[in-house]
Amino acid sequence: MTLLKQELTNQIPKVREDIKNLIHENGESQISTVSVAQAYSGLRGIKAFVCDTSSVSPEKGLIIRGNPLLEITHILPEEVFFLLLTGRLPNSEELTDLQKEYSKHFKIPDYVWSLLETLPGDSHPMTMFNLGILAMQHESVFRKKYDEGMAKSEYWEHILEDGIRLLAKLPILGAGIYRMRFGKGDRIDPDPNLDWSGNFVHLIDIPDPSGDFHKLMQLYFMLHCDHEGGNVSAFAAHTVASALSDPYYAVSAGLNGLAGPLHGLANQECLKFVLKIHDHFSGAPTSEELRGFCWDRLNSGRVIPGYGHAVLRCPDPRFTAFINFGKKHIHGDDIFDIVTGLFDIVPEVLTEQGKAKNPWPNVDAASGSLLYYYGLKQFNYYTVLFSISRAMGMIAQMVWERALGIPITRPKSVTTEWIKKTI
């Protein structure tokens, strides 16, 4: 038994009992009401289910298991996965144990690569990534154990086992797709002595003499790990997993949602906007030139990509973490200078315009520019990186949902005619 599984084995009975008592004592208490407007607006703001792995405060941004994000940006992705599951950071022995467990499951089945090689040469990297995950559903331990008739109390154990096996493979799958899709040569074998992010950098084979690209990917994968349970990708994965679909099915479902331009594809649009500014001014513009450019865009009826968020009412702490990284490691780069210049100008412009509820940047306003600087310039690949990270949050939520016996998700829908008659 891994040390992570042992920790969860100790925690789960206590949490089950705590929730049982909470429902017994307060099960009839109301935590939300629903208006007609909310019913027609994507269910925004309706408190309807529980996610303990993380929460998003409008004033503070992402909080992971009680830890404000900017207080834990130094930790590895492996550590944040342990934190998402257990509520605490692993000690050195637990971290090493998890990394060793990952290293046992690096191998991508040959049939996956054979399948991907049959796709059209211009296939979207997200299509390839999701297809690769779905193809590996054949490997699901949960599916096999379920077919054999395991007890409900064991569901979480095999969701965890599937989850770790899948997470171990995602950087290898993602890097192999990069090399295949963009003609970068033969696949490279993973190195069991490298950490999760280090293996990705090794496999993608972008030169990294300073080691800063490795540091960026550690930060990138850590920052994108989770964003509570109601965003499109997390909720899609939650819903599919609630039907007892295994993590391969559920993660793929969530990542198909992440592939939408209103969700995970947004960082591409932000970088395109920054590059457009660069091309327009043949470099980094002055503050006044940038201000005028932004006003011209707003006056033409378009938005400023990367600014505004459905929940946040402050600068996204993930954006702040990326900006801090860039200021430390990137100097004299026009693209990054435009990103920092926009941060100085856009909130003021949007506030003056008066239409934006939140004039502050989200994570997409910065992430693409850093990847671009280090040589990862294929825009349509960026969401694969987001996906490798976000799978950690999806899987952590699935483990706890099965451990707590959360039933299938089945909200009641009503017709427009019903609403008219009822109100």
N, C-alpha and C positions, 0 to 999 in steps of 0.2 A: 504493500500500500504506500502511495506517495505521501509525503508530509502534508501536502495540500489537502489530499483526500482525508487524511487523519484529522486535520483541523476542522474540516467541514463535518465529519462524522461526529465530532464533539459538539459543534455548534448547533446543528440542525434540530435535535430533539428539544433544546432549550427554546429556540425560536418558534418551533411549532407550538409548544405549550404557551408561550407568551402571546402568540396571535390567537390561539384558541380562547384564552382568557379575555383578550381584547374584544373579540367578537361576542363572547358570552355577556360581557358587562356593558358593551357599548354598540352592539350590532345594529341597533335601530337609530343611532345618532346620524344626523344628516351632515354630509361634508360638501355637498354641491347642489345647485339647482340649475336647470337648463332653460334658457330662453328660446323663443322661436328663432331669433337672429343667430344664436349659437348653433342651432340645429342645421341652419343653412350656411354656416361659415366654417366648415371643416372641424367642427367640435372644439374649436379653439377655447382653451381656458377651462373646459369642463373637467372636474376632478372625478375620474371614473375608475381608475385602477391604481395599483401600488407598484412602485419601482424603488427598491432600496439601494441599488448600486450607485446611483448619483442623482442629483437634483440640480435644477437651474434656477438660480435666484435672479430676478430682474435687476437687482442692484449689485450683485456680486459675481454673477456668471456661474460657471460650472463648479459644483462642489462634489467631490468624489468621496463617498463614505465619510462625510463630515469634514473632509479636507478641502479648503479652498484651493483651486487649481494652482495658483501662482506660488503656493507654499510647497508644492511637490513636483515642480517641473524638472528637478534633478534626478528623478527616479527612472529606472528602466521600464520598458513596456512589460517585461516579465513581472516586475514588481507591481505594476498597476493592475495587472490581471489578478494577482494574488490579493491585492487590496480590494478590488471589485467583489471578489468572492467572499472574503473573510472579514473585511472591515478593518484590517490592519496590514502593515507592511511585513514582508517576510524577513526573517533573520537570514544570515549568510548561508546557513545550512539548508534552509527551506528554499532559498533562491537557487542554489546550486542543484538541489534535488529537482526542481521544476525544469531548469535548463537541461538537465540530463534526460528528463522524461521527454522533452521536446526532441532532443537529438536522436531518440529511438525511432522517431516517426517522420523523419525528413523525406523519405522515399515517396515520390509521386508514381503511381502505377503507370507502366508503359502504355497501357491502353488509353490513358488520358492524353498523353502527348500525341499518340497516333490519331485520336479523335480531333484534337485541335489542329493538327496538320492538314486535315481535310477541309477546313473552313476556307472561305475566300480570303485572299491575301489582304484585303482591306477591311476585314472584320473589326468591329470595335473591340478594344482590349477588355472592356467590361463584359461584353458578350462572351469572349473567350474565358475570362476569369470565372464567370458564373457557370458556364458550361462545364468547366473543369471541376468545380465544386460539386455540381449535380452528378457528374459522371462518377465521382468517388463515393456517392451514396451507397454504392455496392459494398463499401468497406464498413458501413455503420455497425458498430457493436450494439447500440441501442435497438436497432431494427431486429437484429438476430436474437437478442435476449427477449425482446417483446414477443417475437414469434414462438419462442420456446415457452412462454408463459411465466415471466418473472413477476414478482410481487410489486405492487405500486410503490412500496417503501424503498424499492431499489431503483426506481426510475432515474433519480438524480445521479446516481453513481455512474450509470452508463451514458447519460447525457454529458457528464463531466469527462468521461473517458473519450467519447467521440469528440468533444470540444477541444481537448488538449491535442488529440491526434490531428484534428483539422487545423487548429492554430499553428501547430508545428509546420504544416505543409504550406500555409498561405504565402509566406515570403518566397519559398522555393517556386511555387506555382506562379506567383506574380512576376518574379524575376525571369523565369523561363519564358513566359508570355512576352515580356518586354523584348527579350533577345529574338524570339521567333517573329513577332509582329513587325519589328523595326529593323530586321536584317542585321543583327549584331553578332551573328555567328553561332556556333554550337553552344548548347547549354553547359554550364559549369557545375561541378559537383559541390554540394554544401560541405562546410567545414564544421564538424561537431565541436570544435574548440572555440568557435565564435559565438557571440550572443545573438539573439533573435534579429536585431537590427543589423549587426555586423555581417551576418550571413546574407542578408538581402543586399547590402552594399558589395560584398564579395561576389555574389552571383550576377548582379546587374553589370558589374565590371566597369563602372564609371571611375576614372582616375581620382584618387583621393589621397594625395601625398601628405596633406596636413592632418588628415583624420577628421576634418570638420564636417564633411558630408556624412560620415558615420554618426557624429554627434547630432547633426540635424535630423537624421532618420530616427535616432533614438527619441528625440524630442517630438518629431512628427507623429510617430506611432503612439507615443504616450498621450499626446494632446487630443487625438481624435478617437480615443478608446470608447467613449460613452457620452451620452448627452440626455440623460434621463430616459423614460420609457415611451413618451408620446410622439417623438419625431417619426417621420415616415418609415425610415429603415428599421428602427427599434420596434415600432408598433407592428409593422408587417411581420417581422420575425417572431414577435410575441404571439401574434394571432395564429400564425401557421404552426408554431411549436405547441400551442394550446390544444391542437388537434392530435397531439402526440406524434406529429411528424418529427423525424430525427433532426439533429443539427445541420446536416448537409442540406436537407430540404428547407429548413427554416432560415438558415443564414443566407442561402441563395435568394430566398424570397425577400429578405430584408435588403440585400444588396441590389436587387432589381429596383427597389424603391430608391436606394441611394443613387442609382444611375440617372435619376431625373434631373433636369436642369434647375428645378427649384430646390434641390437638395444637394447631393454630392457633386454635381457637375458645375456648381456655381463658381468654384475656384478658377476654372478655365476662363469663364467670362470675365472675371476680375483681372486676370493676367492679360487677356486680350485688350482690355480697356487701358491698362497701364502701357502696354506696347504701342497702342494707338497714340497715346499721348507722346511717347518717345519718338515715334515716327513723325508726328505732326510738328514737333519742335526740333527734330534732329538732335535729340538729347534731353537732358533734364531741364524743364522750363523754370523760369523764376516763379516766385510765389504769386505775383500779380498775373502772370501769364496763365498759371494753373487755375487761379481763381476765375479768370475770365472763361477758360475752357469749360470749367464745371458749370458756370452759369449758362453758357451757351447750350450745354447739353440739357440742363434742366428746362430751359426756356423752349427747347424743341420737343418737350414732352417725354423725355427719356430719364431713366433713373441713373444714379451713380452706383455701379456694381460694387458689392462688398460692404455697403453701408445700410444699416437697418437690420433688425432681427425680430422674429415673431414674438420672442419672449424677453430678450435682454433690453434693458434701458441704461446700459453702461457700455464702455468699450469691452468687447469680448476678451476675457483674460487669455484665451488662446492666441488672439491677435497680439496682445501685449507680450506674451512669451516669445512669439516669433520675431517681433520687432526688437526685443531685447537681445535675442540671439543674433540678429542681423547687425545690430549696432556694435556687437562685440566682435563679430567675425568677418563682416563685409565692409569694405572701405573703398570709396571712389567708384561705386557702381551706379550708373544712371538709373537703371530699373529700380533698384532698391531705394535710391534717393527720391524717385517719384512716389513710391509707396509711402515713405515717411512724410513727403510733402503733402500728399493727399490727406493724411491723418491730421496735419496741422491746419488744413484749410476746409475740408469737406464738412465736418460737424458744424462749423460756424456758418457755412453757406446754407446747409440744410435747415439749421435753426432759423436763419434769417428768412428763408423761403416759407417756413411755417407749416409744411405739409407732412413732414416725417415725424412719426411718434418717437422714433429712436434714431438720432443722427449719428450714432457711433458705429465704428467698424465691427464687422464680425470676422471670424477666423479666415474666411476666403479672401479677404482684402490683402493678406500678407503671404499666405502659404505658398501660392504659385510662384511668386517672385523669388523665393529662396530656392525652390527646386530648380527654377530656370537658371539661377546664378551658378549652381553646381553642375550644370550640364544636362539636366533632365528636362529637355525642351519639348517633348512630345505631349502636348496639352491633353489629348484624349486618353492618356495613360494615368493622369493624376488621380482619378477617382478609384483606380485599382489600389493605390496607396492608402487612400481613405478607407477603402474596404478592408484591407489587411488589418488595419487598426480597429475599426468599428466592430469587427467580428468578436473582439474580446468582450465588449459590453453586451452584445447579443447573447453570447454563450453564458456569461455570468448570470444574466437575468433568467435564462432557460433553466440553469441548474437549480436556482432557488425556487422558481415557479413549480418545478416538478417535485422538489423537496417538500414544499408546502402544500402540495396537492391542489394547486390553483386549477379550476375547471376550464373547460373550453370557452373561449371568448365568443359571446353571442349576444351583442346588444340588440335591443328591440328597435326596429325602424318603424316609422309611421308614414302615411301618405300626406301629401299636401292637403287633400280634401279632409282628412282626419283633423289636421291642425286647424283648418278653417272652421270646422264644426265645433271643435273643442274650445277654441278661444272666443 
